[in-house]
Amino acid sequence: MKTVIIYENSWIDYGAKPVSSSGEDIQRSIEYWWLELNENGVPIRELGFDINDQVKYAAPKNKDRGLWTDSMTYFKTPEEYVQVNNTFFEEQWRRFNAK
């Protein structure tokens, strides 16, 4: 079963390089992430929210593989994070990708 967790952007050290596979540096403006995880704790989709709780980033999309979905990161214990209802994730995903 898929799980969606909230991950705070302040926990990430991006260094000096853009972190998106599309070359954009938008992730630095993200306040927090909703990460959809598969049953093994591997991120399969991601939504990045700004300080106003608006989705500003979604991946994978087009050529952008994403920050989380294109990494070796996985979450062994997703229950340690605040979880989001899967329906809410789907609604935000569809709304952002409809733009």
C-alpha positions as CSV (number, residue, x, y, z in Angstrom):
1,M,0.0,0.0,0.0
2,K,1.2,3.5,-0.8
3,T,1.9,6.0,1.9
4,V,2.3,9.8,1.7
5,I,4.5,11.5,4.2
6,I,5.4,15.2,4.9
7,Y,9.1,16.0,4.8
8,E,10.4,19.4,5.8
9,N,12.6,21.1,3.3
10,S,14.8,22.6,6.1
11,W,16.2,19.1,6.7
12,I,17.9,19.1,3.4
13,D,21.4,20.5,2.5
14,Y,21.4,21.2,-1.2
15,G,24.9,22.6,-1.4
16,A,25.6,25.0,-4.3
17,K,24.2,23.0,-7.3
18,P,20.7,22.9,-8.7
19,V,19.1,19.7,-7.4
20,S,16.5,19.0,-10.0
21,S,17.3,16.8,-13.0
22,S,15.7,19.4,-15.2
23,G,18.4,21.9,-14.0
24,E,15.9,24.1,-12.2
25,D,16.7,25.4,-8.7
26,I,13.0,25.7,-7.6
27,Q,13.5,23.2,-4.7
28,R,15.2,25.8,-2.6
29,S,11.9,27.7,-2.5
30,I,10.0,24.7,-1.2
31,E,9.0,24.7,2.4
32,Y,7.9,21.1,2.7
33,W,7.3,18.0,0.5
34,W,4.5,15.4,0.2
35,L,6.3,12.2,-0.8
36,E,4.3,9.3,-2.1
37,L,6.1,6.1,-1.1
38,N,5.7,2.6,-2.4
39,E,5.5,-0.4,0.0
40,N,9.3,-0.5,0.3
41,G,9.5,3.2,1.4
42,V,10.8,4.4,-1.9
43,P,9.5,7.8,-3.2
44,I,7.6,7.4,-6.4
45,R,5.9,10.8,-6.7
46,E,6.6,14.1,-5.0
47,L,4.9,17.5,-4.5
48,G,6.7,20.5,-3.2
49,F,4.8,23.3,-1.4
50,D,5.8,26.9,-0.8
51,I,5.3,29.0,2.3
52,N,1.7,29.7,1.3
53,D,0.9,26.0,1.1
54,Q,0.7,26.1,-2.7
55,V,2.1,23.3,-4.9
56,K,5.1,24.7,-6.8
57,Y,6.8,21.5,-7.9
58,A,5.7,18.0,-8.9
59,A,7.7,15.1,-10.2
60,P,8.3,13.0,-12.0
61,K,7.0,15.1,-14.9
62,N,8.1,15.3,-18.5
63,K,12.0,15.1,-18.4
64,D,12.3,16.0,-14.8
65,R,12.8,12.9,-12.8
66,G,12.6,14.8,-9.5
67,L,14.6,15.2,-6.4
68,W,13.2,12.3,-4.4
69,T,12.1,10.0,-7.1
70,D,15.5,10.2,-8.8
71,S,17.5,9.4,-5.6
72,M,18.5,6.4,-3.7
73,T,16.6,7.7,-0.7
74,Y,14.1,5.5,1.0
75,F,12.1,5.7,4.2
76,K,12.3,2.5,6.3
77,T,9.9,3.8,8.9
78,P,7.4,6.2,7.2
79,E,5.2,6.0,10.4
80,E,7.8,8.3,12.0
81,Y,6.6,11.1,9.7
82,V,3.3,13.0,9.5
83,Q,1.2,11.2,7.0
84,V,-1.2,12.7,4.4
85,N,-4.3,11.0,3.1
86,N,-3.8,9.5,-0.3
87,T,-6.9,11.2,-1.7
88,F,-5.5,14.6,-0.7
89,F,-2.3,13.8,-2.5
90,E,-4.1,12.7,-5.7
91,E,-6.2,15.9,-5.6
92,Q,-3.1,18.1,-5.4
93,W,-1.3,16.1,-8.0
94,R,-4.1,16.4,-10.5
95,R,-4.7,20.1,-9.8
96,F,-1.0,21.0,-10.3
97,N,-0.6,18.9,-13.4
98,A,-3.7,20.3,-15.0
99,K,-2.0,23.7,-15.2
